[in-house]
Amino acid sequence: MRPGLILTFAAMGVATYLTRAPLLLVLARRRLPGWLERYFAALPIALLTALALPLVLLPPGGPGPAWDAQLPGAILVAFLARRTGNLLVAVAAGVALVAALRVLIG
Amino acid sequence: MEPESTSTDVGAEVRAGARDAATTVVPSILAYGAVWGGLARQAGLSLGEIVAMCLLVSAGTAQFVALPMLTSGAPAALLVVTAYIVNLRHYLMAAGLAPYLTGLSRLRLALLAHGISDEAYALTLARFTRGPAHPGYFAGCAGVIYLAWYVGATAGALLGSRIPDPRRFGLDFVFPAVFIAILARELRARWQWLVAGVAATIALAVAWGVGGTWHIAVAGLAASTLGIFLAPANASAPSPAGGETPTEDAA
């Protein structure tokens, strides 16, 4: 093991921890003002949307939007999750569809 | 969190979190951990260095981004700054979880903070918004997710380049599928749809135009401001301690 490298990894870990800990420590111990509570009510929706859609609509390797089997997969997942409320069923069906489509049409 | 909760309650919550993570995101995390381990090997890291990096950094995206930089001999400071920037989105996830984790000691919060990842955040929030908000659930999720990442990476480092492409099995779709399933379940009121629409527009524009992981933090920060004006007063109020009846969500 190269000690310099391990030190770099440790510093990367500290930098990462500094994105995780401060707001959790500060905000979990306070009563938030109303406007901030409403902001945080919207935050999960905004974050989950921002996490998910580019993964589906801008598949890696391409410069922009491109066809991907994930697109019909996403529609199936959204439909099943809304219908059944069951995450596992929705995700499993979506993954199976994506895998099947990739075998069939690449 | 119920003040009088016993240790068995904690154990049940931890197990529930571990189970939900294991049945949704874990196969994919194992696969991508293995891919990362194989690539790390090709980038010249030894098995010990690979394990050390996983344990010390514990952040998949940052570890993927670091590999080409290690290969090209980038300076250490650049690696550290890049890890920080790639993980900026965690500020928002920590802020989003915080209202549910009241009444915990600083030490516990500091330990829980280490568990924040895209997947643990998404699964925990899906649970907390519909049922009891117990920190044990988050700990169970995060613990299993990290374990899968470490095991996958070690296996990948040992197998080297013999790892099949996870895309062949649709495993790249697991992460967006979990996020979409949670969204589809939660989106009800018109203001929520509006937030999602604005977040989608910003995220796609930034992801396309800028690349990297900027779109998550930018769209999250910006689209949430709509909530200040549109969300009802009690929209994010987490269930107060002990006020929850057991939910139907146990399935």
Interface residues (C-beta under 8 A of the other chain):
Chain A: M1 R2 G4 L5 I6 L7 T8 F9 A10 A11 M12 G13 A15 T16 Y17 L18 T19 R20 A21 P22 L23 L24 L25 V26 L27 A28 R29 L32 G34 W35 E37 R38 Y39 F40 A41 A42 L43 P44 I45 A46 L47 L48 T49 A50 L51 A52 L53 P54 L55 V56 L57 L58 G64 P65 A69 Q70 G73 A74 V77 A78 F79 L80 A81 R82 G85 N86 L87 L88 A90 V91 G94 V95 A96 L97 V98 A99 R102
Chain B: D20 T23 T24 L45 S46 G48 E49 A52 M53 L56 V57 S58 A59 A62 A66 A76 L79 V80 V81 A83 Y84 N87 L88 R89 H90 Y91 L92 M93 A94 A95 G96 L97 A98 P99 L101 T102 L104 R106 L109 A110 L112 A113 H114 I116 D118 Y121 A122 L125 A126 T129 R167 R168 F169 G170 L171 D172 F173 V174 F175 P176 A177 V178 F179 I180 A181 I182 L183 A184 R185 E186 L187 W191 Q192 V195 A196 V198 A199 A200 I202 A203 L204 A207 W208 H215 I216 V218 A219 G220 A222 A223 S224 T225 L226 G227 I228 F229 L230 A231 P232 A233 A235 S236 A237 A251
